[in-house]
Amino acid sequence: MRTSTRVAGFVAVLALVLAAGWAGGRWLGPDEDTVATDSAGHGHADDAAGGPAGGHGDHGEHGAAVAAGLQVSEHGHTLTLAEGTLPAGRQQLAFTIEGEDGPVTAYDVAHEKELHLIVVRRDLTGFQHVHPTMDDDGTWRVDVDLEPGPWRVFADFKPTGGEAHVLGADLFVPGDFEPEPVGDQQLAASVDGYDVNLGGGFTVGTASTLTATVSKDGEVVDLEPYLGATGHLVALRAGDLGYLHVHPEDGDRAGFHTAFPSVGTYRLFLDFKHDGVVRTAAFTVQVEGAGHDHGTHSHGDEAGDHEDGSEDGHSHDH
């Protein structure tokens, strides 16, 4: 590939910023586009229309981000699922955000959405990032694909005139369930013919810049704008599913530096758009304490090697 082509393709190298939840900042996610998720995520989804909220995350000791989504209720707002149990298959998920005076019906818009919904099984598979539609009475609805097992539902939003929130609630799907192991660190993924490599440093309390390189047939691709940016990353901490929001830093491909909130294993889901289709690649990251040299870079020949042994991702149309 000629040097000029590589330079043009550099827009596909994403400088991704680790920040917790929303607070008036940026949010990206699948929007009425087909989503394909690699085998580490085992998920796919279509979006309905919706609208979003935003916000910058809090920071804890040593400037590390604070994981969100661990509470079903905070600051007078509660995530209430219409049904706490749903059968397996493609089902409609309905919920409300309850405020002090009843269901909230007015939300701030950020990146074209008023509310972003993450649905993931507690073994960190089945990831879906969707945008529900809201009825006049404040009930949100969206179709999701469910397999047996315990699930976590995250609502990321900002009520008009209020603070941004990320609330989480459990959803149960009856049936035979065998949890999949999170597995070892995996910084390369293959989905729908695209190879995605994740690089950066993964140490608590240390400023980190995460970079994701997307290529196809050996050449870096030019990613298409997607809800105002070139990529979106959701990080979930294994064990409690603490939620982190990651996005590109505007105007600075070196990225904005922050830190993971704690040691542990994290599953990272990257949404990117090319040829009009939103795809999702999943990675597993081991975050260690200060003093460990855990700066890691992925290699292209690792792409497609997942803990379940599969090599290629899947593309689905609904």
C-alpha positions in Angstrom: 0.0 0.0 0.0 1.4 3.4 -1.0 2.4 5.9 1.8 -0.3 8.3 0.7 -2.9 5.6 1.1 -1.6 4.8 4.5 -1.9 8.5 5.5 -5.4 8.7 4.2 -6.3 5.5 6.0 -4.9 6.9 9.3 -8.4 8.2 10.1 -9.2 4.7 11.0 -6.7 4.7 13.9 -8.9 5.8 16.7 -7.6 7.7 19.7 -10.1 6.5 22.4 -10.7 8.2 25.7 -11.6 6.4 28.8 -14.3 8.2 30.8 -17.0 6.9 33.2 -20.6 7.1 32.0 -22.2 10.3 30.7 -22.4 13.8 32.1 -22.9 16.0 29.1 -20.1 14.6 27.1 -20.2 12.3 24.1 -22.0 9.1 23.4 -22.0 6.9 20.3 -23.8 3.7 19.5 -25.6 1.7 16.8 -28.2 3.8 15.1 -30.6 2.1 12.7 -27.7 0.4 11.1 -26.9 -3.3 11.1 -24.6 -4.3 13.9 -22.3 -7.3 13.8 -20.4 -8.4 16.9 -17.4 -10.6 16.9 -17.4 -14.0 18.7 -16.2 -12.6 22.0 -19.4 -10.6 22.2 -21.9 -13.0 20.7 -24.3 -10.2 20.1 -25.9 -8.1 17.4 -28.7 -5.6 17.3 -30.6 -3.1 15.3 -31.6 0.3 16.7 -34.9 1.9 16.8 -35.1 5.7 16.8 -34.3 7.4 20.0 -32.3 10.2 21.5 -29.4 10.5 24.0 -28.0 12.0 27.1 -24.5 12.7 28.1 -21.9 13.6 30.7 -18.4 13.4 31.9 -17.7 10.7 34.4 -16.5 11.2 38.0 -13.0 10.4 39.0 -11.8 8.6 42.1 -8.5 8.3 43.8 -5.4 9.1 41.7 -7.7 10.5 38.9 -9.0 7.1 37.9 -12.5 7.0 36.4 -15.3 5.8 38.6 -17.3 2.9 37.2 -21.0 3.6 36.7 -24.2 1.6 36.3 -23.9 -0.3 39.6 -27.1 1.2 41.0 -30.7 0.9 39.9 -31.6 4.2 41.6 -29.7 7.4 42.4 -30.4 11.1 42.9 -34.2 10.6 42.6 -34.2 8.6 39.4 -34.9 4.9 39.1 -34.6 2.4 36.2 -37.8 0.3 36.3 -38.1 -2.6 33.9 -41.7 -3.5 32.9 -40.8 -7.1 33.2 -37.9 -8.4 35.2 -38.0 -11.8 33.4 -38.4 -12.3 29.7 -38.3 -15.5 27.6 -35.3 -16.3 25.3 -35.4 -15.1 21.7 -36.1 -11.7 20.2 -38.2 -9.8 22.7 -39.5 -6.3 23.4 -37.8 -4.8 26.4 -39.9 -2.0 28.0 -38.9 0.3 30.9 -39.3 3.7 32.4 -37.0 6.2 34.1 -39.0 7.1 37.2 -38.4 10.5 38.7 -39.9 12.1 41.9 -43.1 13.0 40.0 -43.5 9.9 37.9 -41.9 8.7 34.6 -39.5 11.1 33.0 -40.5 12.3 29.6 -38.0 15.1 28.8 -34.4 14.3 28.0 -31.4 16.2 26.7 -30.2 15.2 23.2 -26.5 14.4 22.7 -25.2 12.8 19.5 -28.7 12.5 18.1 -30.0 10.4 20.9 -31.9 11.0 24.2 -31.2 7.6 25.8 -28.6 4.9 25.1 -29.3 1.3 26.3 -26.7 -1.4 26.8 -27.9 -4.9 27.2 -25.3 -7.6 28.1 -25.4 -11.0 29.7 -23.5 -11.2 33.0 -20.8 -13.4 31.5 -20.0 -10.5 29.2 -21.6 -12.1 26.1 -24.6 -11.0 24.0 -23.6 -7.3 24.0 -26.2 -5.0 22.4 -26.1 -1.2 22.2 -29.5 0.0 21.1 -31.6 3.2 21.1 -35.3 2.7 22.2 -38.3 4.8 21.3 -40.3 6.5 24.0 -44.1 6.5 24.3 -45.9 9.7 25.3 -46.3 8.3 28.9 -42.5 7.9 29.2 -42.3 4.2 28.5 -39.2 3.2 26.4 -39.4 0.2 24.1 -36.9 -1.7 22.0 -36.4 -5.2 20.6 -33.4 -7.2 21.9 -32.0 -10.7 21.3 -31.9 -12.7 24.5 -30.3 -16.1 25.4 -30.9 -17.9 28.7 -29.1 -16.5 31.7 -28.8 -13.4 33.9 -28.5 -10.1 32.0 -27.7 -6.5 33.0 -29.5 -3.5 31.4 -27.8 -0.1 31.5 -29.7 3.1 30.7 -27.4 6.1 30.0 -29.3 9.4 29.9 -29.7 13.0 31.1 -33.1 14.4 32.1 -33.7 17.9 30.9 -32.6 20.2 33.6 -31.0 17.5 35.7 -27.8 15.5 36.1 -26.6 12.7 33.8 -27.1 9.1 35.0 -26.1 5.6 34.2 -28.5 3.2 35.9 -28.4 -0.6 35.8 -31.0 -3.3 36.5 -31.0 -7.1 36.3 -33.0 -9.0 33.7 -33.5 -12.8 33.9 -34.0 -15.1 31.0 -35.1 -18.7 32.0 -33.5 -21.7 30.3 -30.4 -23.8 30.2 -27.5 -21.6 30.9 -23.8 -22.3 30.9 -21.7 -19.2 31.5 -18.7 -18.6 29.2 -15.3 -17.8 30.8 -14.1 -14.3 30.3 -10.7 -15.7 29.2 -7.3 -14.2 29.0 -6.3 -10.8 27.6 -7.3 -10.5 23.9 -6.4 -7.4 22.0 -7.2 -8.5 18.5 -10.6 -9.3 17.0 -12.0 -10.2 13.6 -15.6 -9.3 12.7 -17.3 -9.5 9.3 -14.0 -9.5 7.4 -12.5 -6.6 9.4 -9.4 -7.0 11.6 -9.4 -4.7 14.7 -6.3 -4.3 17.0 -6.4 -2.5 20.3 -3.3 -0.9 21.9 -2.5 1.1 24.9 -1.6 1.0 28.6 -3.7 -0.8 31.1 -2.6 0.2 34.6 -4.6 1.6 37.4 -4.0 5.3 38.2 -1.9 5.8 35.0 -3.0 8.0 32.2 -3.9 5.8 29.2 -4.5 6.3 25.5 -6.3 3.4 23.9 -5.9 3.1 20.1 -7.9 0.9 17.8 -6.8 0.1 14.2 -9.4 -1.2 11.8 -8.2 -2.9 8.6 -9.7 -5.0 5.8 -7.7 -7.2 3.4 -4.5 -5.9 5.0 -5.3 -2.2 4.5 -6.4 0.3 7.1 -9.9 1.6 6.3 -11.4 5.0 6.5 -14.1 4.8 9.0 -17.3 6.7 8.4 -18.7 9.3 10.9 -21.0 7.7 13.3 -23.2 9.8 15.6 -20.6 12.6 15.5 -17.3 10.6 15.8 -15.3 7.8 14.3 -15.8 5.2 17.0 -17.3 4.3 20.3 -16.1 2.0 23.1 -18.0 0.6 26.1 -15.9 -1.0 28.9 -17.5 -3.4 31.4 -15.6 -4.7 34.5 -15.9 -8.4 35.0 -17.4 -9.4 38.4 -19.7 -6.4 38.9 -20.2 -5.1 35.4 -19.0 -1.6 36.4 -19.6 0.5 33.3 -17.2 2.9 31.6 -17.7 5.1 28.5 -14.9 5.5 26.0 -14.9 7.9 23.0 -12.4 9.6 20.7 -11.0 12.9 21.8 -12.1 15.6 19.4 -9.3 17.2 17.5 -6.5 15.2 19.1 -5.6 11.8 17.8 -3.2 11.4 20.7 -6.3 11.1 22.8 -7.3 12.3 26.2 -5.6 10.5 29.1 -7.3 9.0 32.1 -7.1 5.7 34.1 -9.1 2.5 34.7 -10.9 2.6 38.1 -9.4 -0.6 39.5 -7.4 -3.7 38.8 -9.3 -6.6 37.2 -10.5 -7.9 33.9 -12.5 -5.8 31.5 -14.4 -6.6 28.4 -14.3 -3.7 25.8 -16.8 -3.4 23.0 -15.9 -1.2 20.0 -18.5 0.1 17.6 -17.2 1.3 14.3 -18.9 2.1 10.9 -17.8 1.3 7.4 -19.7 0.8 4.1 -22.9 2.0 5.9 -22.8 -0.8 8.5 -22.0 -0.6 12.2 -20.0 -3.5 13.5 -18.9 -4.3 17.0 -15.5 -5.9 18.0 -14.9 -7.2 21.5 -11.6 -7.3 23.5 -10.6 -8.6 26.9 -8.1 -6.4 28.9 -6.3 -7.3 32.1 -5.7 -4.1 34.2 -3.0 -4.3 36.8 -1.8 -2.1 39.7 0.8 0.6 39.6 4.3 -0.8 39.2 3.3 -3.3 36.6 4.6 -2.7 33.1 1.3 -3.5 31.4 1.6 -1.3 28.3 0.5 -3.7 25.6 0.1 -3.5 21.9 -1.8 -6.0 19.7 -0.5 -7.5 16.5 -2.3 -8.1 13.3 -1.5 -11.8 13.2 -3.6 -12.2 16.4 -6.8 -11.0 14.8 -9.6 -13.5 14.9 -8.2 -15.7 17.7 -10.9 -15.8 20.4 -11.3 -17.9 23.5 -14.0 -20.0 21.8 -11.6 -20.8 19.0 -13.5 -19.1 16.2 -11.8 -16.9 13.7 -14.4 -14.8 11.9 -17.1 -12.4 13.1 -20.7 -12.4 12.0 -22.8 -9.9 10.2 -26.6 -9.9 10.7 -29.4 -8.1 9.0 -32.7 -7.7 10.7 
